[in-house]
Amino acid sequence: MLVVWTLLWSPFSADGLPNSTISVLNELWHSTGGPNWVDCGGWTPGDDPCDSQYFNCFGCNADGTTLTGLNLGESNLTGTIPDAL
């Protein structure tokens, strides 16, 4: 039972980024018109932002455990940048 609890409450997502990072990216997507983003390879919450198909928008370290940058200048964002960012 402890193993299941540990997996459910891990501070890291299955793809290596901390859950806090994933949460902020999801919040950003939802608050800035994410379905209308362009030039991001179709990234949506739940996708691994460190996957190579999303390199136009997200920078990650070599092992995919740290988000190192955002490049959303040409992505058609509308709305408000969340305070968490």
N, C-alpha and C positions, 0 to 999 in steps of 0.2 A: 504494500500500500504506500509506503514512503517513496518508492521509486516513481509510482504514478503521480503522486503529489508533486514531487520534484520536477518531473517533466512538464506538468501543467503550469507550474508557477516559475519556470525558468526565466531569468531576465533576458535571455537570448531567444530569437526566433529560430525556426528550423533552418533558415538560410544563412545564419551566422550574424546578422546585424542585431544589435540590442532591440528588444521590443519597444523601448522608449523611442528609438529612431524610427522604427516602422510606424509607430503611433503618430508621430509628428508628421511624417510624410503622408500618411492617410488623411490627417487633419488638413494639411496643405492642399491635397488633391480635392477634398470635398469643399473647401472654402474658396477655392480659386477656379471653379469651373472645370474640374478635372476631365469630365467627359469630352470637353472641347479642346483639350491640350493638343497641340500639334508638335511634331518633331521630337516625340518621346518614345517612339517605337510602339505606341499603344499601351504603355504602362498603366496599370490600374492597381488599387490597393489589393494586396494578396500576392502580387507578383514580386519576385526578388529584384529590387532595384539594382543589385550588383550583377545581374545577368548581362552579358555582353550586348544583347540587342537594345539595351537602354543606355548605352554609353553616351548618347547625345545629350542626356539630361542629368545623369548621376555619375559622380566620380567615386570610386571605391578603392580601398587598398587591395593589394595583390591577393590576399586570402579571403576577401569579401566580408570582413568583420567590422569594417569602419567605413562610414560614408565620408568621403573627403571633399565633396563639392556638389553643387547644384548648378546646372546651366539651363535656366528656364526663360531666358530673355526673349526667345522667339517662339514661345510655346502658347501664346494666346491666353495668358492668365487673366482672369477677371475676378473681382471680389477682394477679399481682405486677407492679408498674410496673417496667419494665426499667431497669437502671443507666444505660444510654445516654441516657435521658430526663432 
